[in-house]
Amino acid sequence: MNRTDVLIAIAEVARTGGASAPEDAISQLAVIIDGLELSSRGSEQVVEMLLRIGACLWNLQQDRMRL
């Protein structure tokens, strides 16, 4: 899947109501990160990107709780 296909798939999942709640998405990211082979080349960059996505979701969850 190329980047454009991924973005289209994400938009479609969101449009059809299949998006995870931020707290569920954070848990799913934790499962993905836990399952990564950290000795693989480039895995540190992938983990860093996933952690940044997790932090974004964390902030969204915190904002939602303040409403």
DOVO-118855 format. One line per field, with one value per residue (C-alpha): residue in three letters; x, y, z. Coordinates in Angstrom, 2 decimals, padded with zeros to 5 digits. Layout:
BEGIN
aa ALA,...
c1 X,...
c2 Y,...
c3 Z,...
// end
This chain:
BEGIN
aa MET,ASN,ARG,THR,ASP,VAL,LEU,ILE,ALA,ILE,ALA,GLU,VAL,ALA,ARG,THR,GLY,GLY,ALA,SER,ALA,PRO,GLU,ASP,ALA,ILE,SER,GLN,LEU,ALA,VAL,ILE,ILE,ASP,GLY,LEU,GLU,LEU,SER,SER,ARG,GLY,SER,GLU,GLN,VAL,VAL,GLU,MET,LEU,LEU,ARG,ILE,GLY,ALA,CYS,LEU,TRP,ASN,LEU,GLN,GLN,ASP,ARG,MET,ARG,LEU
c1 000.00,001.44,000.93,-002.01,-003.78,-003.22,-004.66,-007.69,-008.19,-007.92,-010.47,-012.81,-012.58,-013.28,-016.18,-017.84,-017.60,-014.79,-012.39,-011.14,-011.60,-008.30,-007.83,-008.34,-005.99,-003.31,-003.69,-003.51,-000.30,001.18,000.43,002.03,005.15,005.45,005.37,008.03,011.39,013.55,016.76,015.54,017.09,015.04,012.92,013.95,012.50,009.28,008.95,009.57,006.88,004.40,005.13,004.47,001.15,000.38,001.18,-001.17,-003.92,-003.15,-003.60,-006.87,-008.11,-007.15,-008.90,-011.99,-012.06,-011.97,-015.11
c2 000.00,003.37,006.54,007.76,004.42,004.52,008.03,007.04,003.93,005.99,008.49,005.66,003.98,007.34,008.05,004.70,005.05,002.55,004.88,003.81,006.02,007.73,005.56,002.39,003.66,004.29,000.71,-000.59,001.39,-000.09,-003.60,-002.74,-001.24,-004.19,-006.58,-004.79,-006.44,-003.69,-005.13,-004.47,-001.65,001.52,000.24,003.13,005.60,003.60,003.47,007.22,007.92,005.63,007.27,010.69,009.41,008.04,011.41,013.10,010.67,011.20,014.96,014.43,012.19,014.76,017.54,015.38,014.73,018.50,019.14
c3 000.00,-000.92,001.12,-000.99,-000.63,003.13,003.44,001.37,003.53,006.73,005.45,004.45,007.86,009.54,007.16,007.83,011.61,012.09,013.87,017.28,020.30,021.21,024.31,022.25,019.54,022.18,023.41,019.84,019.25,022.41,021.09,017.74,019.35,021.74,018.78,016.73,016.20,017.65,016.26,012.72,010.76,011.01,013.88,016.13,013.60,013.36,017.16,017.37,014.76,016.51,019.86,018.30,016.95,020.40,021.96,019.48,020.43,024.11,023.66,021.77,024.58,027.22,025.26,024.91,028.65,029.33,027.26
// end
